[in-house]
Amino acid sequence: MGDPKLWVNSDGKVVHPDAPLGDGGPGHFRSATPVGGGDDLVPGIPDPFSPEGRNVVFTDQQKQQIRADAGGSAAPAQGPTIAVFNGWASPSGDQDRTTVGIGELTSFTVTDVDGGRWRSADGKGKTVDSRTFRWTASAAGTNTITYTAADGSTSSVTMTTIAPQSLSGKKDSEITTYAAGTQGAGMNLTITVAPTTVSFQALEIMEDVCGASAISGYFTTHAPPRHDAAHGAGVWSTVGPKNDVSDTAESFGQPSPWSQGSFAWAIPTRWRKTGDRTSGTAFSATGDEVVTITDTNGTTVVTKLGATSAARTP
């Protein structure tokens, strides 16, 4: 009986010691089929330099046994492909992603006979039946879902979970309800939670209260208001299917005489899973809103998160 370790190279592959690099077959003669023997070669493994060993081709089953006899574990066979299906599409429409947003529910299925079992590396998820598993992304990072078939073969897929990273704004329409002669400007806008390669429909966001900063000109003698409940602070808003949240940005009612000046609200914003009772997680950047009176006639412009209202004159 030969030494099985002679057949296993440094990469764990079962090859003849003299086999050309990259070739899994026998060495000198490179015969396509074994000259003599079959399954009886295991455990009766020939010496690779014997006449029989120099011309033998092992089956996959024999290779697994040789690895085991050589002191390693037999590598499990590749199992059926795992299909990934996200409960929500991303804003671009993708629903078979392995990168998901926090809170997304994903289903994993295989086409196989009964008797398989599932395992999630993070210990979470639910087995629906032997061919279906469901898992909800709960924290940023990676997590591997593994399926072990009834025949012992295995399949796995690694999921990457990401948290909300930033906010941006896009104007939808102007606010036009200000009376003639009254200072004011504003817009309706959509705030988008990025990145948009995943869905954040499981989340809600909230703007916090803050005071004005970067005060100049007119507003040094006319104290600007705080960003408070009257301006939309303190309300949790659910993220929509386009990672979108509706919002308004406006300023009005400042008395004349006017002069140039501006102020900013550096609005802290947080996110959390919808229905949680936590205080949420803060975005790294504030949702800046800036109000500017550009002229002595009271013309006003409002900007927020990259969106800009039309300049309006009383």
Secondary structure, 3 states (H helix, E strand, C coil): CCCHHHHECCCCCECCCCCCCCCCCCCCCCCCCCCCCCHHHCCCCCCCCCCCHHHCCCCHHHHHHHHHHCCCCCCCCECCCCEEEECCCCCCCCCCCCEEECCCEEEEECCCCCCCEEEECCCCCEEEECCEEEEECCCCEEEEEEEECCCCCEEEEEEEEECCCEEEEEEEEECCCCCCCCCEEEEEEEEEEECCCCCCCCEEEEECCECEEEEEEHHHCCCCCCECHHHCCCCCEECCCCCEEEEEEEEECCCCCCCCEEEEEEECEEEEECCCCCCCEECCCCEEEEEEECCCCCCEEEEECCEECCCECC
